[in-house]
């Protein structure tokens, strides 16, 4: 039995040796893999992180307009083309080229009441705040700049306080945002549109001084004094209505203001009338008398009241709608250079009987003489009517129409757009007429007003005229 046990030990030892070799061959051991050891041995020591460079400190900035601007650093200049949404390294020294703000922007802003006196200053009581509010934090700033009473930028004193070079405000400095947001972008677009409207209106006035004098006022009457048969242009800086001689007129937007015509009817009594915070003075005016003799056949024309009423419905409909803007492009011109046979406002008697006040001018000329459009407009009506014959009404916008009557020929049709000086018809003697002439007048909100107010000027250039003393 002993001899048999001694023979088993070599076998067991051999088995253990084979197992160990197998472990070595496959690279494993009870204590871990050899490859793991090698990996640990070959891994280099962790590198020390590089220090974060300090943020660039901006020295100054300037916005040239609502889009363009620059920020200057010690090592260069960055510029923006979108109001501060994105910044790129600038090509060249834009700070030197664009040190001053766009002069046209300065001029436009000076037109409005309550606007900044000079671009670059703030509309706030504190024009140079030491801090601005960003969210709940009050951040110190190096510099602020407002281009309009609402839109401004600020340079943080510490660049770590913001992700973007500049902070932006769209509400006059009450709140600020870090960079560009959809709300600020929308506010800047609205401001651009407002500036365009300022420029559009400014062009209608004779001089920059006249534009500023009118556009900077809350209310303005142009002119401030008028006589029966005249018209007054009213401007307000807000929408609204005006009640005048028992009629209500709506102020329509145009440019940066709101406007309406106030026609001074022949029944307006002299005196002073409040319009907004202004006073309109109506002065007396005396008109001459005219006596006409016509054939009994012509006199009988005015007895056909049914036909006259039917035409009047067409005319009223044509003048019931007007373009909601001023269509004229410049001063009004006379349609023809005829002989003035009947001025505006004459009291007219026909065959010894009172007929009416002649609320137009009659210009005699050879039949067939070309008739020019007094200004740009839309043909509201071009038709043959019973009393006025071939007739044209041009809409010049905002409730103002010009009328051309007794034409021998119409050269336009309803709906046509015409320019000042376009030939729209020919002089004739159709309808109730004693000879070739042009019956011409203006209508402001369906009230006839004196054409003499318009020749070689526009309502935006009406000036205070010296009023003649009443006769008698």
SEDO-151052 format. One record per residue (C-alpha): z, y, x. Coordinates in steps of 0.5 Angstrom, whole numbers, plus 2048, in hexadecimal, padded with zeros to 3 digits. Layout:
// SEDO-151052
ZYX ...
// end
This chain:
// SEDO-151052
800800800 802805806 7FB804809 7F7805803 7FB80C802 7F980E809 7F280D808 7F2812802 7F4819806 7ED81A80A 7E9819803 7EE81F800 7ED823806 7E6822806 7E58247FF 7E982B800 7E582C806 7DE82C802 7E18307FC 7E3835801 7DC835804 7D98367FD 7DE83C7FC 7DB83F802 7D483D801 7D48417FA 7D88477FD 7DE8467F9 7E58457FA 7EC8447F6 7ED84B7F9 7E784F7F7 7E084F7F9 7DD851800 7D88557FE 7DE85A7FA 7E185A801 7DB85C804 7DA8627FF 7E08657FF 7E0865807 7D9868807 7DB86E801 7DB874805 7E1879803 7E087E7FD 7DD8847FF 7E188B7FE 7DE88F7F8 7DA8957FA 7DE89B7F8 7DB89F7F2 7D88A57F4 7DB8AB7F0 7D78AE7EB 7D28B47EC 7D58BB7EB 7D18C07E7 7D18C77EA 7CE8CA7E4 7C88C97DE 7C48CD7DA 7C08CC7D4 7B98D07D4 7B88CE7CC 7BA8C97C7 7B68C47CB 7B68C57D3 7BC8C67D7 7BF8C47DE 7C58C27E1 7C68C47E9 7CA8BF7ED 7CC8C07F5 7C68BB7F7 7C18BD7F2 7BF8BF7EB 7BE8BB7E4 7BA8BE7DE 7B98BC7D7 7B38BD7D2 7B78BA7CC 7BD8BF7CB 7C18BA7D0 7C08B37CD 7BD8B17D4 7BD8B47DB 7B88B37E1 7B88B57E8 7B58BC7E8 7AE8BD7EB 7AF8C47EF 7B58C97EE 7B48CA7E7 7BB8CE7E7 7B78D37EB 7B18D37E6 7B58D37E0 7BB8D77E1 7BA8DB7DB 7BA8D97D4 7B38D97D0 7B28E07CE 7AF8DF7C7 7B58DB7C5 7BA8E17C7 7B58E67C3 7B58E17BD 7BC8E07BD 7BE8E87BD 7BA8E87B6 7BF8E57B2 7C68E87B0 7CC8E57B3 7C88E17B8 7CA8E17C0 7C88E87C3 7C58E57C9 7C38DD7CA 7C88DA7CE 7CE8DD7CB 7D28D97C6 7D38DB7BF 7DA8D97BF 7E08DE7BF 7E18DB7C6 7DB8DB7CA 7DD8D87D0 7E28D27CE 7E68CF7D4 7E68C87D0 7E28C57CA 7E48C07C5 7E18B97C6 7E38B47C1 7EB8B57C2 7EB8B77C9 7EB8BE7CB 7E68BE7D2 7E68C47D7 7DF8C77D8 7DC8CB7DD 7D68CE7D9 7D48CF7D2 7CD8D17CF 7CB8D37C8 7C48D47C7 7C58D57BF 7CB8D67BB 7CB8CE7BA 7C88CB7C0 7CC8CB7C7 7CE8C77CD 7D48C67D1 7D58C47D9 7DB8C07D9 7DF8C27DF 7E08BB7E1 7DA8B67E1 7DF8B07E0 7E08B37D9 7D98B27D6 7D48AD7D7 7CE8B27D6 7CD8B87DA 7CE8BD7D4 7D28BD7CE 7CE8BF7C8 7D08C37C1 7CC8C47BB 7D28C87B7 7D38CE7BB 7D88CB7C0 7DD8C87BA 7DB8C07BD 7D88BE7C3 7D48B77C5 7D38B47CB 7CC8B47CC 7C68B47C6 7C88B17BF 7C38B07B9 7C78B57B6 7C68BA7BB 7BF8B97BC 7BE8BA7B5 7C28C07B5 7BE8C37BB 7B78C17B7 7BA8C57B2 7BB8CB7B6 7B48CB7B9 7B18CB7B2 7B68D17B1 7B38D57B7 7AC8D37B5 7AE8D67AE 7B18DD7B2 7AA8DD7B6 7A68DC7B0 7A98E27AC 7AA8E77B2 7A28E77B2 7A28EA7AB 7A58F07AD 7A28F67B1 7A78F67B7 7AC8F27BA 7B18F87B8 7AF8F87B1 7B08F07B1 7B78F17B4 7B98F67AF 7B78F27A9 7B88EB7AB 7BF8ED7AE 7C18EF7A7 7C58EB7A1 7C08EF79C 7BA8F379D 7B68F7798 7AF8F979B 7AF8FF799 7B5901797 7B2906792 7AD90578D 7A9908787 7A7905780 7A1901782 7A38FF789 7A68F978C 7AC8F7790 7AC8F1795 7B38EE795 7B68EA79B 7BD8E679B 7BF8E27A0 7C18DD79B 7BE8D9795 7C08DC78E 7BD8E0788 7BD8E8786 7BD8EB77F 7B98F177F 7B78F5778 7B98EF774 7B58EA778 7B78E577D 7B48E4784 7B58DE788 7B58DF790 7B08DA793 7B18D879A 7AC8DA7A0 7AD8DB7A7 7B58DC7A8 7B68DF7A2 7B58DF79A 7B18E4796 7AE8E7790 7AA8EC78D 7AD8F1788 7A88F5784 7AA8FC782 7A78FC77B 7A5902778 7AB902773 7B0902779 7B4908779 7B690D77F 7BD90B782 7C0907787 7C18FF786 7C58FA78A 7C18F478D 7C68F0791 7CA8F4795 7C48FA795 7C28FF791 7BB90078E 7B990778C 7B4908787 7B190F787 7AD912781 7A5912781 7A091677D 79991377B 793917779 78F916773 788913772 78491476C 77E90F76B 77890F765 775908764 77090575F 773903758 7708FC75A 7758FC760 77B8FF75D 77A8F9758 77B8F475D 7828F575E 7838F3756 7818EC758 7898EA759 7888E3758 7838E275E 7878E7762 78D8E3761 7898DD763 7878E076A 78E8E276B 7918DB76B 78C8D9770 78E8DF774 7968DE773 7958D6775 7918D877B 7978DD77E 79C8D977C 79C8D5782 79C8D8789 79C8D5790 7A38D5793 7A28D9799 79E8DF79B 7978DE79C 7948E479F 7938E47A6 7938EC7A7 7928F37A4 78E8F379D 7878F679D 7848F9797 77F8F4794 7798FA794 778901796 777904790 77890A78C 77F90B789 77E90D782 78490B77F 78B90B783 791906781 79590877C 79190D778 79390D771 78C90C76D 78990E767 78390B764 77F90F75F 78591375E 78A90E75C 78F90B761 78D905764 79290376A 794905771 78F903776 7938FE77B 78D8FD780 788901784 781902782 77C902787 775904785 76F90178A 7688FF789 7678F8785 7678F278A 76B8F578F 76F8F0793 7768EF791 77B8ED796 7818E9796 7878EE797 78B8E979B 78C8E179C 78D8DD796 78B8D8791 7878D978B 78C8D8785 7868DA780 77F8DC780 77C8DC779 7788E0774 77D8E476F 77C8E8769 77E8EF76B 77E8EE773 7788EB773 7778E6779 77E8E677C 7818E4782 7898E3784 78B8E178B 7928DF78C 7958E2793 79B8DE792 7A28DF790 7A08E2789 79B8E778C 7948E7789 78E8EB789 7898EC784 7828EE784 77E8EF77D 7778F177A 7738ED780 76C8EC77F 76C8E5783 7728E1785 7718DE78C 7788D978C 77B8D4787 7828D3785 7868CF78A 7828D2790 7858D4796 7838DB799 7848DF79F 7858E779F 77E8EA79F 77A8E479C 7758E6797 7788E3790 7738E778B 76E8ED78A 7708F3786 76E8F477F 76F8F6778 7718F0774 7768F076E 7798F776C 7768FC771 772902771 76E901777 76E8FD77E 7758FD781 77A8F9784 7818F9780 7868F7785 78E8F6785 7938F2787 7988EE783 79F8EC786 7A38E7781 79E8E977C 79F8F177C 79A8F577E 79B8F9785 7988FF788 7928FC78D 793902791 7998FF794 7958FA797 78F8FD79B 78F8FC7A2 7978F97A2 79B8F379F 7A18F379C 7A58F27A2 7A38F87A5 7A48FD79F 7A89037A2 7AC90879E 7A790D79B 7A991479A 7A9915792 7A591B78F 7AA91F78B 7A991E783 7A4923780 7A792877B 
// end
